[in-house]
Amino acid sequence: MPTQITDEHMREMLGKSRVFTVVLLTMTDKYDLNAAPESEQRKTIWNHGRRNFELRASGKMSLVGPLMKPPFAGMAVFTVSPEETREIMDGDPAVQAGLFHVEIIPWRSFPGDALTEPQF
């Protein structure tokens, strides 16, 4: 049976929310969905992925992954300010190569939120 959510509980939780930063990446016209495995594009995307692993390990990024519906390329949730996130993303190899367009979106959520297993 679901937990009853009272007004008091909601007020308490809303007081604990904080701002995270969501990054939405979309493919530009330079992105080739059929790029060969040995292409410069694939090498750049590999280095983009390596950088994402480093950002997760540093604690600056909580969630990251590809989106599976072009032209959307990926999304991430950062634990740093939108300004710092912009600086980080400006240094991303795939962004610098013009493969991805970056959208920075402030987002309010609750510390400790986590993904659960998919229900499908």
C-alpha positions as CSV (number, residue, x, y, z in Angstrom):
1,M,0.0,0.0,0.0
2,P,1.4,3.4,-0.9
3,T,2.6,5.8,1.8
4,Q,0.1,8.6,2.6
5,I,1.7,11.9,1.6
6,T,0.5,14.6,4.0
7,D,0.7,18.4,3.5
8,E,3.3,18.5,6.3
9,H,5.5,15.9,4.6
10,M,5.3,17.8,1.3
11,R,6.3,21.1,3.0
12,E,9.2,19.4,4.7
13,M,10.4,17.8,1.5
14,L,10.0,20.9,-0.6
15,G,12.2,22.7,1.9
16,K,14.9,20.1,1.3
17,S,14.9,20.5,-2.5
18,R,17.9,22.0,-4.3
19,V,18.9,23.0,-7.7
20,F,20.7,20.6,-10.0
21,T,21.6,21.3,-13.6
22,V,20.2,19.2,-16.5
23,V,22.1,19.0,-19.8
24,L,20.3,18.1,-22.9
25,L,22.5,17.3,-25.9
26,T,21.1,17.3,-29.5
27,M,22.8,16.2,-32.6
28,T,23.9,19.0,-35.0
29,D,23.9,18.7,-38.8
30,K,27.6,17.6,-38.5
31,Y,26.6,14.4,-36.6
32,D,26.6,11.4,-38.9
33,L,24.4,8.5,-37.6
34,N,26.2,6.1,-40.0
35,A,29.8,7.2,-39.2
36,A,32.3,4.3,-39.5
37,P,33.7,2.8,-36.3
38,E,37.2,4.1,-37.2
39,S,36.0,7.7,-38.0
40,E,37.1,10.8,-36.2
41,Q,33.5,11.3,-35.1
42,R,33.5,7.9,-33.3
43,K,36.8,8.7,-31.7
44,T,35.5,12.1,-30.5
45,I,32.3,10.5,-29.1
46,W,34.5,7.9,-27.3
47,N,36.5,10.7,-25.7
48,H,33.2,12.5,-24.8
49,G,32.1,9.3,-23.0
50,R,35.5,9.0,-21.2
51,R,35.1,12.6,-20.0
52,N,31.6,11.7,-18.7
53,F,33.0,8.9,-16.7
54,E,35.5,11.3,-15.2
55,L,32.8,13.8,-14.3
56,R,30.8,11.1,-12.6
57,A,33.8,9.9,-10.7
58,S,34.5,13.5,-9.6
59,G,31.0,13.9,-8.2
60,K,30.1,16.8,-10.6
61,M,27.7,14.7,-12.6
62,S,25.2,12.3,-11.0
63,L,23.4,10.8,-14.0
64,V,24.4,10.5,-17.6
65,G,23.4,8.5,-20.7
66,P,22.5,8.5,-24.3
67,L,19.0,9.2,-25.5
68,M,17.8,6.8,-28.0
69,K,15.7,9.0,-30.3
70,P,17.6,11.3,-32.7
71,P,18.1,14.2,-32.8
72,F,18.4,13.9,-29.1
73,A,21.9,12.6,-28.2
74,G,22.1,12.4,-24.4
75,M,21.3,13.9,-21.1
76,A,23.0,14.4,-17.8
77,V,22.3,15.8,-14.3
78,F,25.1,17.8,-12.8
79,T,25.5,18.7,-9.1
80,V,27.2,22.0,-10.0
81,S,25.8,25.4,-10.9
82,P,24.5,26.1,-14.4
83,E,27.4,28.4,-14.9
84,E,30.0,25.8,-14.0
85,T,28.1,23.2,-16.0
86,R,28.3,25.5,-19.1
87,E,32.1,25.9,-18.6
88,I,32.4,22.1,-18.3
89,M,30.3,21.5,-21.4
90,D,32.2,24.1,-23.4
91,G,35.2,21.9,-22.9
92,D,33.5,18.7,-24.1
93,P,35.3,17.3,-27.2
94,A,32.0,16.5,-29.0
95,V,30.7,20.0,-28.4
96,Q,33.9,21.5,-29.5
97,A,33.8,19.4,-32.7
98,G,30.3,20.8,-33.4
99,L,28.6,17.4,-33.1
100,F,26.3,18.3,-30.2
101,H,24.3,21.4,-29.3
102,V,24.1,21.9,-25.5
103,E,21.0,23.1,-23.6
104,I,21.5,23.9,-19.9
105,I,18.4,23.6,-17.7
106,P,18.2,24.4,-14.0
107,W,16.1,21.7,-12.3
108,R,14.9,21.4,-8.7
109,S,14.9,18.0,-7.1
110,F,15.6,16.3,-3.8
111,P,19.0,15.2,-2.5
112,G,19.2,11.4,-2.3
113,D,16.8,10.8,-5.2
114,A,17.8,7.8,-7.2
115,L,16.8,5.7,-10.2
116,T,15.0,2.5,-9.5
117,E,14.8,-0.6,-11.8
118,P,12.6,0.0,-14.9
119,Q,9.2,-1.4,-14.6
120,F,8.9,-2.6,-18.2
